[in-house]
Amino acid sequence: MTRPIRILLIVLVAAAALSAGYFVQRGGSGSARDVPLDKASSSTLLSAELPNLEGKTSRLSDWQGKVMVVNFWATWCAPCREEMPALVRTQTKLGARGLQIIGIALDGIERVKPFSAEMGVNYPILLSGVEGLELAKAAGNDIGALPFTVFIDRSGKVIKAELGGVTEKSLENILLPLL
């Protein structure tokens, strides 16, 4: 794919995600909104193979047996940037109890790597680029809005999916009963 086409695709995805995010936020109280679970496919999510920041390929199933929070995000997404400190604090607080947060960045490594370092991200980041929208759709995100967060129990079953930013309190409310 040529560089101008790739840039155009990124701009179009960004515009779509921002528009979708705007409508999601207008429809609610500013917090995350549940996604119907019948649309979420844990098998598609768990079998996804994506590179990490070091270029090594990982599968979400590598963390099966832990409670997983899979967070779809991008550096250009303001609500994604706002929720990142809550994700970092939650991983620090609950990681020893069997929690694994995994970020899936719909962005390029040249932006994600420095941003992750700046934010002190303490959990794995996988890179999907614009292809991550298809993976998010398979997990129930029909409108392609960001951020999008999927909660998976220790057995690998999707138990909750939410559109919009999460807070430390909302994460703990969902996660503590699972740990």
SULMO-V9990 format. One record per pair of residues at least 12 apart in sequence whose C-alpha atoms are under 7 Angstrom apart, sorted by the first residue. I is the first residue (numbers start at 1). GAP is how many residues later the second one is. D is the distance in Angstrom with one decimal. If there is no record, write none. Layout:
BEGIN
i=I gap=GAP d=D
i=I gap=GAP d=D
END
This chain:
BEGIN
i=10 gap=120 d=6.8
i=13 gap=117 d=7.0
i=17 gap=127 d=5.9
i=17 gap=128 d=4.6
i=17 gap=129 d=5.8
i=18 gap=127 d=7.0
i=20 gap=123 d=6.4
i=20 gap=124 d=6.8
i=20 gap=125 d=4.9
i=21 gap=124 d=5.0
i=21 gap=125 d=6.1
i=21 gap=143 d=7.0
i=31 gap=133 d=6.3
i=31 gap=134 d=6.3
i=31 gap=135 d=7.0
i=32 gap=130 d=5.7
i=32 gap=131 d=5.3
i=32 gap=132 d=4.2
i=32 gap=133 d=5.4
i=32 gap=134 d=6.1
i=33 gap=129 d=5.2
i=33 gap=130 d=5.2
i=33 gap=131 d=6.4
i=34 gap=127 d=5.9
i=34 gap=128 d=4.5
i=34 gap=129 d=6.5
i=35 gap=105 d=6.4
i=35 gap=126 d=5.2
i=35 gap=127 d=5.4
i=35 gap=128 d=6.9
i=37 gap=123 d=6.5
i=37 gap=124 d=6.9
i=39 gap=100 d=6.6
i=39 gap=101 d=4.6
i=40 gap=98 d=6.2
i=40 gap=99 d=4.1
i=40 gap=100 d=4.4
i=40 gap=118 d=6.8
i=41 gap=97 d=5.8
i=41 gap=98 d=5.1
i=42 gap=97 d=6.9
i=42 gap=114 d=6.8
i=42 gap=115 d=5.9
i=42 gap=116 d=5.6
i=44 gap=94 d=6.7
i=45 gap=15 d=6.9
i=45 gap=90 d=6.7
i=45 gap=94 d=6.7
i=46 gap=13 d=6.5
i=46 gap=14 d=4.7
i=46 gap=15 d=4.7
i=47 gap=12 d=6.0
i=47 gap=13 d=6.5
i=47 gap=14 d=6.3
i=48 gap=12 d=6.5
i=50 gap=76 d=5.8
i=50 gap=77 d=6.1
i=50 gap=78 d=6.3
i=51 gap=75 d=5.5
i=51 gap=76 d=5.6
i=52 gap=73 d=5.8
i=52 gap=74 d=4.3
i=52 gap=75 d=5.9
i=53 gap=56 d=6.8
i=53 gap=60 d=6.5
i=53 gap=72 d=6.5
i=53 gap=73 d=6.7
i=64 gap=90 d=6.2
i=64 gap=91 d=6.9
i=64 gap=92 d=6.0
i=65 gap=89 d=4.4
i=65 gap=90 d=6.1
i=66 gap=32 d=5.1
i=66 gap=33 d=5.7
i=66 gap=34 d=6.3
i=66 gap=88 d=4.8
i=67 gap=31 d=6.1
i=67 gap=32 d=4.9
i=67 gap=33 d=6.1
i=67 gap=85 d=5.8
i=67 gap=86 d=4.7
i=67 gap=87 d=4.9
i=67 gap=111 d=7.0
i=68 gap=31 d=6.0
i=68 gap=32 d=4.9
i=68 gap=33 d=5.6
i=68 gap=83 d=5.9
i=68 gap=84 d=5.0
i=68 gap=85 d=6.5
i=69 gap=31 d=6.4
i=69 gap=32 d=4.6
i=69 gap=33 d=6.1
i=69 gap=80 d=6.7
i=69 gap=81 d=5.7
i=69 gap=82 d=4.7
i=69 gap=83 d=6.4
i=70 gap=31 d=6.0
i=70 gap=32 d=4.9
i=70 gap=33 d=5.9
i=70 gap=79 d=5.6
i=70 gap=80 d=5.0
i=70 gap=81 d=6.4
i=71 gap=31 d=6.2
i=71 gap=32 d=4.8
i=71 gap=33 d=6.0
i=71 gap=77 d=5.9
i=71 gap=78 d=4.4
i=71 gap=79 d=6.4
i=72 gap=31 d=6.0
i=72 gap=32 d=4.8
i=72 gap=33 d=6.0
i=72 gap=74 d=6.7
i=72 gap=75 d=5.7
i=72 gap=76 d=5.1
i=72 gap=77 d=6.2
i=73 gap=31 d=6.3
i=73 gap=32 d=5.1
i=73 gap=33 d=6.1
i=73 gap=73 d=5.9
i=73 gap=74 d=5.1
i=73 gap=75 d=7.0
i=74 gap=31 d=5.3
i=74 gap=32 d=5.2
i=74 gap=33 d=5.6
i=75 gap=32 d=6.9
i=75 gap=36 d=7.0
i=75 gap=37 d=6.6
i=77 gap=69 d=7.0
i=79 gap=68 d=6.6
i=79 gap=86 d=5.7
i=80 gap=66 d=6.9
i=80 gap=67 d=5.3
i=80 gap=85 d=6.5
i=83 gap=82 d=5.8
i=83 gap=83 d=5.9
i=83 gap=84 d=6.4
i=86 gap=81 d=5.8
i=86 gap=82 d=4.8
i=87 gap=81 d=7.0
i=88 gap=33 d=5.8
i=88 gap=34 d=6.0
i=90 gap=78 d=6.4
i=97 gap=82 d=6.3
i=98 gap=81 d=6.5
i=101 gap=22 d=5.9
i=102 gap=21 d=6.0
i=102 gap=22 d=5.2
i=102 gap=23 d=6.0
i=103 gap=21 d=6.3
i=103 gap=22 d=4.6
i=103 gap=23 d=6.1
i=104 gap=21 d=5.8
i=104 gap=22 d=4.8
i=104 gap=23 d=5.8
i=104 gap=24 d=6.5
i=105 gap=20 d=6.9
i=105 gap=21 d=6.2
i=105 gap=22 d=5.0
i=105 gap=23 d=5.9
i=105 gap=24 d=6.7
i=106 gap=21 d=6.6
i=106 gap=22 d=5.3
i=106 gap=23 d=4.2
i=106 gap=24 d=5.5
i=106 gap=26 d=5.8
i=107 gap=20 d=6.9
i=107 gap=21 d=6.9
i=107 gap=22 d=4.6
i=107 gap=23 d=7.0
i=108 gap=19 d=7.0
i=108 gap=21 d=6.0
i=145 gap=18 d=6.8
i=146 gap=17 d=6.8
i=146 gap=18 d=6.3
i=147 gap=16 d=6.2
i=147 gap=17 d=5.2
i=147 gap=18 d=5.9
i=148 gap=14 d=5.8
i=148 gap=15 d=4.6
i=148 gap=16 d=6.0
i=149 gap=12 d=5.7
i=149 gap=13 d=5.3
i=149 gap=14 d=6.5
i=150 gap=12 d=6.5
i=153 gap=25 d=6.7
END
